[in-house]
Amino acid sequence: MSLQRIVRVSLEHPTSAVCVAGVETLVDIYGAVPQGTEMFEVYGTPGVDIYISPSMEKKRERADTRRWHFDSGFKIIVVVNSPSNDLNDSHVQISYHSSHEPLPLAYAVLYLTCVDITLDCDLNCEGRQDRSFVDKRQWVWGPGGYGAILLVNCDRDNLNCDNQDNCDQRVHCLQDLEDMSVMVLRTQGPAALFDDHKLILHTSSRDAKRARVFHACGPEDSCEAYRHVLGQDKLSYEVPRFHGDEERFFVEGLSFPDAGFSGLISFHVTLLDYSNEDFYQSPIFTDTVVFRVAPWIMTPSTLPPLEVYVCQVKNNTGFVDSVAELARRAGCKLTICPQAENRNDRWIQDEMEMGYIQAPHKTFPVVFDSPRNGELQDFPYKRILGPDFGYVTREPRDNSVSRLDSFGNLEVSPPVVANGKEYPLGRILIGGNLPGSRGRRVTQVVRDFLHAQKVQPPVELFVDWLTVGHVDEFLSFVPAPDGKGFRMLLASPSACFKLFQEKQKWGHGRALLFQGVAGNQQVNTISINQVLANRNLISYNKFVQSCIDWNREVLKRELGLTDCDIIDIPQLFKMERRKALAFFPDLVNMLVLGKHLGIPKPFGPIINGRCCLEEKVRSLLEPLGLHCTFIDDFTSYHMLHGEVHCGTNVRRQPFSFKWWNMVP
């Protein structure tokens, strides 16, 4: 970046100036002109290119092609192409002429010392054919884009430390450097130049809050060599010349994109001239690089699973065993949070959401800790945060959280195309109230965080009709071998009534729901006939269906879905305290592990020795190559207003698609 430096020449004595290789310097020859001057000539030593720019309308020309008529509108532009070996080893000579004199009226000489200064980083230019025209001051999205990427260093590589790696101003272990981006300052030129010139690395006070810079000031295999030089209270740093031509810096992110922070951070290096003691130092040249902080990215249930989490509590041994068996079939690691750590809080889906962050040099998972802060609140930080496993959270200052702030109310779709726009990483789905109403919504700090990540633009659905109020109570996604590569499952009272009416028509009206629920005296069986005769239940489920239909239309519009992409799963709801709860275990609230589905066992009517609800679900999902396992969660989860999905969590493979190749 040129500062449009202007150098004025003198007739009385030679002038000296410092320039930067490849950067234009303007030469002012008009300050001291011999009387009678009509023309001038300009010549330079080899390696010095000189141009004359007559005006904005005319293109520049090489200056050494002819003698020029003297015109105060002319601009003389000097470019030195390579750094100097010694001080003042190049020069420009200007001769002033009159038509009445055979010899020049006078000469002016400008001696030049050229230095090459670049601040470099990985600009991630894989998609560009021509990398020479990349502007480091810009960050460009898309497959042909470019720009440096910075990870928030939110993991804990040194297990002897209590905090995340970016919580202090030290490098505690060399593995920590792998999470940082490298920034290299390269300089070439005479060493003597830096006797009265300095290189200053600097950033703004705003950006200093978002990133921290370490300088490798010694052997790079020692943690003590890395000195904190920029970030937080440090806005500038005079760069010493330890290693000659190259200095390496390591940059870590401190903050994710959020309200008031776009994710862009700039660093600059400026060459300052201290040679004149009578004047304050003057800037000669500044080079700039811009980083974008990598967003936190959610993973949909259609991505391959890597690790399943579940809590062991007093009454859920059978449930944990079933989840463990499903994880074994799917080839997943299983992590069980013991009762001593969960303190009987089984809702591990509500406590946290798994995602990841990614740069060209590194990808690692990051757990997003919800603001619900139940008895599980310490588990994400104390048990999951670790080497190459990051942590982030958002909590409102006034602690004004509701059930909607649990992360069963935070899902993400698979990749979609809607209204002509591609969403290669899907879209986040959160639940709230109807537009214009005064019901419950996800707390503002969480909504701000999700929107600021940009790569999975959130869609807000209507969930305030539900007692708990989570999107996972009426929808889920499963992989499919055709179409868009997935199906969206929606809970459907209409489909359930249609199924029960068919069974009643075929003489199975006396078949009972809830038959065989083990060891639970609170549950009374009810027949198909009784369900279909219950006007209050039918009326209420018509209301529920209207709420789900409202969301269905939003999802079709915002995710670009058609009815062929949606499967209606039979489900009934009941009213409790003017809100809806699942009447029988909520079938869409399932655990998706590749082709293996862990579905709440509904205890539906037994017909010909089989549960008709299970049979219906199998008929809808098994043609997609999916394997349905029905897990008994009735007493341990359903009676407590949750199901299989609520009681489990999954870490999944990241997308193969790189987030920087999309256009938000």
Secondary structure, DSSP 8 states (H G I E B T S, - for coil): -B---EEE--SSS-EEEEEETT--EEEE--SS--TT--EEEEEE-TTEEEEEE--SSS--EEGGGS-EE--TT-EEEEEE-S--SSTT-EEEEEEEE-TT-SS-SEEEEEEEEEEEEEEEE----TT-S--TT--TT--B-STT-B-EEE-B--S---TT-SS-GGGSSS--SGGGGGGSEEEEEEEES-GGGGGSEEEEEE--HHHHTTEEEEEE-S-TTSGGGEEEEEBTTB-EEE---SSSSEEEEEEEE---SBTTB-SEEEEEEEEEE---TTS--EEEEEEEEEEEE---EE--TTS-EEEEEEE--TT-HHHHHHHHHHHHHHT-EEEEE-HHHHTT---HHHHEEEEEEEETTEEEEEEEE-TT--TTTTHIIIII-BTTBEEEE---TT----GGGSGGGEEE--SEEETTEEETT--EEEEE--TT--S----HHHHHHHHHT-SS--EEEE-TTBSS--GGGTEEEEE-SSTTSEEEEEEEHHHHHHHHHHHHHTT-TT-EESTT-TT-TT---EEHHHHHH-HHHHHHHHHHHHHHHHHHHHHHHHHT--GGGEEEEE--EEEETTEEEESS--TTS-EEETTEEEEE-----EETTEEHHHHHHHHHHGGGT-EEEEE--TTTTGGGT--TTTTEEEEE---SS-GGGS--
